Amino acid sequence: MATGDWGSARDAFSAVLEVAEVPEALFGLANALFWLGDLAGTITNCEKAYAGFRRRGDPMFAAGAALSLVGYNKGYLGNTAAARGWLSRAARIVRNEVPQLRGELLGATAYVTDDPVQSEALARQAAEIGRANGNSDLELMAMHAVGQALVQQGRTEEGMSLLDEAMAGVIGGEGRDPLTVAQMSCMTMVVCGSCFDLERATQWVQALQGFINRYGCPFLYAECRTYYGRVLFENGDWAAAEALLTDAISMSEGVFQAPHAFAAGTLAELRLAQGRVEDAARLLRGVEGRQEAAAAVASVRLQQGEPSAAATVLRRRLAATGPDRLDAAAVIELLGEAEIALGDSGAAIERGRALVALGERLLGQALASADVPAACAHLETALAAFVDAGIPYRAAQTRLLLAQVLAPSDREVAGAEARTALSVFEDLGAGRDADAAAALMRELGVKSARTGPKNVGRLTRREQEVLALLGEGLSNPEIAGRLFLSRKTVEHHVARILSKLGLRRRAEAAALAARERR
């Protein structure tokens, strides 16, 4: 467990349990299975460990198992009732038998509490106890929870500052338990997503690379895995985003509706960016009425030429959550696009002004404006923000909009912007947007031949090695053996190859590799 070898840890704990049902082994097995993504096994073995500790009369470990079950039920399943039940059980044990765990109990209570003001107060108490007792894991977790509560109260700058401090401490080695890093990383993705702060989320993902290389992906809950997938989507790593979002859908399907709808909606947005409208629509079947998927549902309606239906979905979403929350920005932007399609440019401009008030920039506002210099100023501001944040897809979409605005007055600059956008779209595999950029270039009289599948030279050295072995007809297990990689790593390499080359099946990649050899 200490070295992050979760498979070997699972096997070792299982070997103990073949001899005797030792509660420590059950608890250890639950933790190993947590890292391996086995939700059912994690909870089942943690519950067995709790029962074993209680039978043995060990309240310290029993309370610890109960507190773990609070997190698993709340974070993994979104099952607040079960989380509160385990919290009550832990509270009774702590009050009566192990008051030294009061700090951990306060932290878990802050996590489950709906009122952000109360959550802040509880977390601050937990942080003080952790600091006084030299328990850095508790102190940092609680400090992070205070930051979350402040963000929920609308005190975003103050809350994010605490979140950053807590993350720096835990990544810097102050925390002793990798699980602390995993839990804080997950919640960082969730908080950044709720604030639409993709730049901060991206920077923390980059800071976590050393931890990820050693221990594996820390984004183990469906919700934070979806937010991480969104970050990868925006950063242009679409193959990895697709793998994470598919996992999140699988983890949450039939378990809890909200995280499932959120994951399905996010993957549907990726499918739309790839130009796969029908695939996006299929992903959304069964979640069309969920608020978490409203933006994706509306985007599909827009692509299908139904702006009135899209606007209806989006207005319902805004009515349910209010227009003043930062996570409403994407909904407001889409509603502006729908209103433009309906010919209501005045309403679209008002959507743009609402976004400016939220600290965002609505690209649709510029298209609705008859004032070309003002429109270009909005788009230039948006472009600079997306480039600075390292979000290539949105930057390319902004360039394309800028080209559309400039086309009547400055064809040369418009053509250059469209050409740059086309290059990015083709690199990402954004077929729909690439077609739009190529069409505009043809209107401008600029050569716009699509390059089709990407140049093999754009693959990394390892990806080229995997592609060559695909060309030899090797299976994933055979490639793993040849290159001394895990099967999962090979699967990710193959997915990235297909994405970068604009292909859908490994057979196409194998055929391409065979042609390259000749």
C-alpha positions in Angstrom: 0.0 0.0 0.0 2.8 2.4 0.9 4.4 2.1 -2.6 1.1 2.4 -4.5 1.2 -1.2 -5.7 -2.5 -1.7 -5.3 -2.8 -5.0 -7.1 -0.2 -6.7 -4.9 -1.7 -5.1 -1.8 -5.1 -6.6 -2.8 -3.6 -10.0 -3.3 -1.7 -9.8 0.1 -4.8 -8.9 2.0 -6.9 -11.5 0.2 -4.3 -14.1 1.2 -4.7 -13.2 4.9 -8.4 -13.5 4.5 -8.2 -17.0 3.2 -6.7 -18.0 6.5 -8.9 -15.9 8.8 -11.4 -12.9 8.6 -9.1 -10.4 10.2 -10.8 -6.9 10.3 -7.5 -5.1 9.6 -7.2 -7.2 6.4 -10.7 -6.4 5.4 -10.1 -2.7 5.9 -6.8 -2.9 4.0 -8.5 -4.7 1.2 -11.2 -2.1 1.0 -8.6 0.6 0.7 -6.7 -1.3 -2.1 -10.0 -1.9 -4.0 -10.8 1.8 -3.7 -7.6 2.7 -5.7 -8.4 -0.1 -8.2 -11.9 1.4 -8.8 -13.9 -1.5 -7.4 -16.7 0.4 -5.7 -18.8 -2.6 -4.6 -15.8 -4.4 -3.2 -14.6 -1.3 -1.3 -17.9 -0.7 0.5 -18.6 -4.4 1.2 -15.2 -5.0 2.8 -15.3 -1.7 4.7 -18.6 -2.7 6.2 -17.3 -6.2 7.1 -14.2 -4.5 8.7 -16.5 -2.2 10.8 -18.5 -5.2 12.0 -15.3 -7.1 12.8 -13.9 -4.2 14.8 -17.1 -3.9 16.8 -17.3 -7.6 17.6 -13.7 -7.4 18.8 -14.4 -4.4 20.9 -12.0 -2.0 19.1 -13.9 1.3 18.9 -11.0 3.3 17.4 -10.8 1.2 14.3 -14.6 0.8 14.2 -15.1 4.6 14.2 -12.4 4.9 11.5 -14.2 2.4 9.3 -17.6 4.2 9.9 -16.0 7.5 8.9 -14.6 6.0 5.7 -18.1 4.7 4.8 -19.3 8.3 5.2 -17.0 9.4 2.4 -17.6 6.4 0.2 -21.3 6.7 0.3 -21.3 10.5 -0.1 -18.6 10.8 -2.7 -18.9 7.5 -4.6 -22.6 7.0 -4.6 -24.1 10.4 -3.8 -26.1 8.5 -1.2 -26.6 11.2 1.5 -28.9 9.1 3.6 -26.4 6.3 4.0 -23.6 8.8 4.6 -25.5 10.5 7.4 -26.4 7.1 8.9 -22.7 6.1 9.1 -21.9 9.6 10.4 -24.4 9.1 13.2 -22.9 5.7 14.0 -19.4 7.2 14.1 -20.5 10.1 16.2 -22.0 7.8 18.9 -18.7 5.8 19.1 -16.5 8.9 19.2 -18.6 10.6 21.8 -18.8 7.6 24.1 -15.5 5.7 23.5 -12.9 7.5 21.5 -13.1 11.3 21.9 -9.6 11.6 20.4 -11.3 11.2 17.0 -13.4 14.3 17.5 -11.4 16.2 14.8 -12.0 13.5 12.2 -15.7 13.5 13.1 -16.0 17.2 12.7 -14.4 17.0 9.3 -16.8 14.3 8.1 -19.7 16.3 9.5 -18.6 19.3 7.5 -18.4 17.2 4.4 -22.0 16.0 4.7 -23.5 19.3 5.9 -25.6 21.1 3.3 -25.3 24.6 4.9 -22.0 26.1 3.8 -21.8 28.5 6.8 -22.2 25.6 9.2 -19.8 23.5 7.1 -17.2 26.3 7.4 -17.5 26.5 11.2 -17.2 22.7 11.6 -14.2 22.5 9.2 -12.4 25.3 11.0 -12.8 23.4 14.3 -11.4 20.3 12.7 -8.4 22.2 11.3 -7.6 23.6 14.7 -7.7 20.1 16.3 -5.5 18.8 13.6 -3.0 21.6 14.0 -2.9 21.2 17.8 -2.4 17.4 17.6 0.2 17.5 14.8 -2.2 15.7 12.5 -1.3 17.3 9.2 -3.7 15.1 7.1 -6.6 16.2 9.2 -5.5 19.9 9.2 -5.0 20.0 5.4 -8.3 18.2 4.7 -10.2 20.5 7.0 -8.5 23.6 5.5 -9.5 22.4 2.1 -13.1 21.9 3.4 -13.1 25.5 4.7 -12.1 26.7 1.2 -15.0 24.7 -0.4 -17.5 26.1 2.1 -16.3 29.7 1.4 -16.7 29.1 -2.4 -20.2 27.8 -1.8 -21.0 31.0 0.1 -19.8 33.1 -2.8 -16.5 34.1 -1.2 -14.7 32.6 -4.2 -11.3 34.3 -4.0 -10.9 33.7 -0.3 -12.0 30.1 -0.6 -9.8 29.3 -3.6 -6.8 30.8 -1.7 -7.3 28.3 1.1 -7.9 25.4 -1.3 -4.6 26.3 -3.1 -2.7 26.4 0.2 -4.1 23.0 1.3 -3.3 21.4 -2.0 0.3 22.8 -2.0 0.8 21.4 1.5 -0.5 17.9 0.7 1.4 17.6 -2.6 4.5 18.9 -0.9 4.5 15.9 1.4 2.9 17.3 4.6 0.2 14.7 4.3 1.2 11.1 5.2 -1.7 9.3 3.5 -2.0 9.1 -0.3 -5.8 8.9 0.3 -5.7 12.5 1.6 -4.2 13.6 -1.7 -6.9 11.6 -3.6 -9.8 13.0 -1.7 -8.5 16.6 -1.8 -7.7 16.3 -5.5 -11.2 15.0 -6.3 -12.8 17.9 -4.4 -10.5 20.4 -6.1 -11.8 19.2 -9.5 -15.4 19.6 -8.2 -14.9 23.1 -6.7 -13.0 24.3 -9.8 -15.8 22.9 -12.0 -18.5 24.7 -9.9 -16.6 28.0 -10.4 -15.9 27.3 -14.1 -12.2 27.8 -13.2 -10.7 25.4 -15.7 -7.4 27.2 -15.7 -6.9 26.5 -12.0 -8.0 22.9 -12.4 -5.5 22.5 -15.3 -2.7 23.8 -13.2 -3.4 21.4 -10.3 -3.6 18.5 -12.7 -0.2 19.4 -13.9 1.1 19.8 -10.3 -0.3 16.3 -9.5 1.6 14.5 -12.3 4.3 13.2 -10.0 1.7 11.7 -7.6 -0.2 10.3 -10.6 2.9 8.6 -12.0 3.6 6.9 -8.6 0.1 6.1 -7.3 -2.2 6.3 -10.3 -5.2 8.5 -11.0 -6.5 10.1 -7.8 -9.8 11.1 -9.4 -11.7 8.0 -8.3 -15.3 9.3 -7.8 -17.6 9.6 -10.8 -18.2 13.3 -10.2 -14.6 14.3 -9.9 -13.6 11.9 -12.7 -16.1 13.7 -14.9 -14.7 17.1 -14.0 -11.2 15.8 -14.7 -12.4 14.5 -18.1 -13.8 18.0 -18.8 -10.4 19.5 -18.0 -8.7 17.1 -20.4 -11.4 17.8 -23.0 -10.8 21.5 -22.8 -7.0 21.0 -22.8 -7.2 19.0 -26.1 -6.4 15.5 -24.7 -9.6 14.0 -26.1 -8.6 10.4 -26.0 -7.8 10.5 -22.3 -10.9 12.5 -21.7 -13.1 9.9 -23.5 -11.6 7.1 -21.4 -12.3 8.9 -18.1 -15.8 10.0 -19.0 -16.7 6.4 -20.2 -15.4 5.1 -16.8 -17.5 7.7 -15.0 -20.6 6.7 -16.9 -20.0 3.0 -16.1 -19.3 3.8 -12.5 -22.5 5.8 -12.0 -25.0 3.9 -14.2 -27.8 2.4 -12.2 -26.3 3.8 -9.0 -27.1 7.4 -8.8 -28.8 9.6 -11.4 -27.0 13.0 -10.9 -23.4 11.9 -11.5 -24.5 9.6 -14.4 -26.3 12.4 -16.2 -23.3 14.7 -15.6 -20.9 12.2 -17.1 -23.2 11.3 -20.0 -23.7 15.0 -20.8 -20.0 15.8 -20.7 -19.1 12.9 -23.1 -22.0 14.0 -25.3 -20.4 17.4 -25.6 -17.1 15.8 -26.6 -19.0 13.8 -29.2 -20.6 17.0 -30.6 -17.1 18.6 -30.8 -16.1 15.5 -32.9 -19.0 16.0 -35.2 -20.8 12.9 -34.0 -24.3 14.3 -33.3 -26.2 11.0 -33.4 -23.7 9.4 -31.0 -24.2 12.4 -28.6 -28.0 12.0 -28.8 -27.7 8.3 -28.0 -25.6 9.1 -24.9 -28.3 11.4 -23.6 -31.2 9.0 -23.8 -32.7 8.6 -20.4 -31.1 11.7 -19.0 -32.8 14.4 -21.1 -34.8 15.8 -18.2 -31.8 16.0 -15.8 -30.3 19.5 -15.1 -26.8 18.0 -15.2 -27.2 17.2 -18.9 -29.2 20.3 -19.9 -26.3 22.0 -21.8 -25.5 18.9 -23.8 -29.2 18.3 -24.6 -29.6 21.8 -25.8 -26.4 21.6 -27.9 -27.8 18.5 -29.6 -31.1 20.3 -30.3 -29.1 23.2 -31.8 -27.2 20.9 -34.0 -30.4 19.2 -35.1 -31.8 22.6 -36.1 -34.2 23.0 -33.2 -33.3 26.3 -31.5 -36.7 26.8 -29.9 -36.5 23.4 -28.2 -32.9 24.2 -27.1 -34.0 27.5 -25.6 -36.8 25.8 -23.7 -34.3 23.3 -22.1 -31.9 26.1 -21.2 -34.5 28.5 -19.7 -35.7 25.6 -17.5 -32.1 25.0 -16.3 -31.6 28.7 -15.5 -35.0 28.9 -13.7 -34.0 25.9 -11.5 -30.5 27.1 -10.5 -30.6 30.9 -11.1 -28.5 33.0 -13.5 -26.0 34.4 -10.9 -24.0 31.2 -10.3 -20.7 30.8 -12.2 -21.7 27.3 -13.3 -24.6 28.9 -15.2 -22.1 30.5 -17.7 -22.2 27.7 -20.2 -26.0 27.6 -20.1 -26.3 31.4 -20.6 -23.9 31.2 -23.6 -25.8 28.4 -25.2 -29.1 30.3 -24.7 -27.5 33.3 -26.4 -26.6 31.0 -29.4 -30.2 29.7 -29.5 -31.6 33.2 -29.5 -29.3 34.2 -32.3 -30.6 31.2 -34.3 -34.1 32.4 -33.5 -33.3 35.8 -34.8 -33.5 37.5 -31.4 -30.1 39.3 -31.4 -31.2 41.8 -28.7 -31.8 39.0 -26.2 -28.5 37.4 -27.2 -26.7 40.6 -26.5 -28.3 40.7 -23.0 -27.0 37.2 -22.4 -23.5 38.4 -23.3 -23.8 41.3 -20.8 -24.9 38.8 -18.2 -21.8 36.7 -18.9 -19.5 39.7 -18.7 -21.0 40.3 -15.2 -20.0 36.8 -14.3 -16.5 37.3 -15.5 -16.9 35.4 -18.7 -17.1 36.4 -22.4 -20.0 35.3 -24.6 -18.7 34.6 -28.1 -22.3 34.7 -29.5 -22.6 38.3 -28.3 -20.0 39.4 -30.8 -21.8 37.8 -33.7 -25.1 39.4 -32.7 -23.6 42.8 -32.6 -23.6 45.1 -35.6 -20.6 47.0 -34.3 -17.6 45.1 -35.8 -14.9 46.8 -33.8 -16.8 46.1 -30.6 -17.4 42.5 -31.6 -13.7 42.0 -32.4 -12.7 43.5 -29.0 -14.9 41.0 -27.2 -13.5 38.1 -29.2 -9.9 39.3 -28.8 -10.4 39.4 -25.0 -11.9 35.9 -25.1 -9.1 34.6 -27.3 -6.4 35.9 -25.0 -8.1 34.4 -22.0 -8.4 30.9 -23.6 -4.8 31.0 -24.9 -3.5 32.1 -21.5 -5.5 29.3 -19.8 -4.2 26.7 -22.3 -7.6 25.7 -23.6 -6.9 25.1 -27.4 -10.4 24.0 -28.5 -12.2 27.1 -27.2 -9.4 29.3 -28.5 -9.8 27.8 -32.0 -13.6 28.3 -31.8 -13.0 32.0 -30.9 -10.6 32.4 -33.8 -13.2 31.0 -36.2 -15.8 33.4 -34.8 -13.3 36.3 -35.2 -12.8 35.2 -38.8 -16.5 35.2 -39.4 -16.8 38.7 -38.0 -13.9 40.0 -40.0 -14.7 38.3 -43.3 -16.7 41.2 -44.9 -14.1 43.8 -44.0 -10.7 42.2 -43.8 -10.5 38.9 -45.8 -6.7 38.5 -45.3 -6.9 38.5 -41.5 -10.1 36.5 -41.5 -8.4 33.8 -43.7 -5.3 33.7 -41.4 -7.5 33.2 -38.3 -9.6 30.6 -40.0 -6.5 28.7 -41.2 -5.1 28.7 -37.6 -8.4 27.5 -36.3 -8.6 24.7 -38.9 -5.1 23.4 -37.9 -6.1 23.1 -34.3 -9.5 21.5 -35.1 -7.8 18.9 -37.2 -5.2 18.2 -34.5 -8.0 17.6 -32.0 -10.3 15.6 -34.4 -13.0 18.3 -34.1 -14.6 17.3 -37.4 -17.6 19.6 -37.3 -15.6 22.7 -36.5 -12.9 21.8 -39.0 -15.6 21.6 -41.7 -16.9 25.0 -40.7 -13.4 26.5 -40.9 -12.7 24.9 -44.2 -16.1 26.2 -45.6 -15.3 29.8 -44.5 -11.8 29.6 -46.1 -13.4 28.5 -49.4 -15.7 31.5 -49.2 -12.7 33.7 -48.6 -10.9 32.2 -51.6 -8.2 30.6 -49.3 -6.9 27.1 -50.0 -8.6 24.9 -47.4 -8.0 21.3 -48.3 -8.7 19.1 -45.3 -5.6 17.1 -44.3 -7.7 14.1 -43.2 -5.9 11.7 -40.8 -3.1 13.4 -38.9 0.5 12.9 -39.8 2.0 9.9 -38.0 4.9 12.1 -37.1 2.7 13.9 -34.6 2.5 10.8 -32.4 4.9 10.4 -29.5 7.8 8.0 -29.8 5.9 5.4 -27.6 2.7 5.9 -29.7 4.7 5.2 -32.9 6.0 2.0 -31.3 2.5 0.9 -30.4 1.3 1.8 -33.9 4.1 -0.2 -35.5 3.1 -3.3 -33.5 -0.6 -2.8 -34.4 0.6 -2.9 -38.0 2.2 -6.3 -37.3 -1.2 -7.5 -36.1 -0.3 -7.8 -32.4 -3.1 -7.7 -29.8 -3.0 -5.3 -26.8 -1.7 -8.1 -24.4 1.0 -8.9 -26.9 2.0 -5.3 -27.3 2.1 -5.0 -23.5 4.4 -7.9 -23.3 6.7 -6.7 -26.1 7.0 -3.1 -24.6 6.9 -4.1 -20.9 3.8 -2.0 -20.3 0.5 -2.7 -18.5 -2.5 -3.6 -20.7 -4.3 -0.5 -19.4 -1.4 1.7 -20.6 -1.5 0.1 -24.0 -5.3 0.7 -24.2 -4.7 4.4 -23.5 -1.9 4.5 -26.1 -4.2 2.9 -28.7 -7.0 5.4 -27.9 -4.7 8.3 -28.2 -3.4 7.0 -31.6 -6.9 6.7 -33.0 -7.8 10.2 -31.8 -4.7 11.8 -33.2 -5.0 10.0 -36.5 -8.8 10.7 -36.8 -9.6 7.0 -36.9 -12.3 5.0 -35.3 -11.1 1.4 -35.3 -7.8 -0.2 -34.5 -8.0 -2.1 -37.8 -7.7 1.3 -39.6 -4.6 2.2 -37.6 -3.1 -1.2 -38.3 -3.7 -0.7 -42.0 -2.2 2.7 -41.9 0.9 1.4 -40.1 1.3 -1.4 -42.7 1.2 1.2 -45.5 3.8 3.4 -43.7 6.1 0.3 -43.5 6.0 -0.2 -47.3 
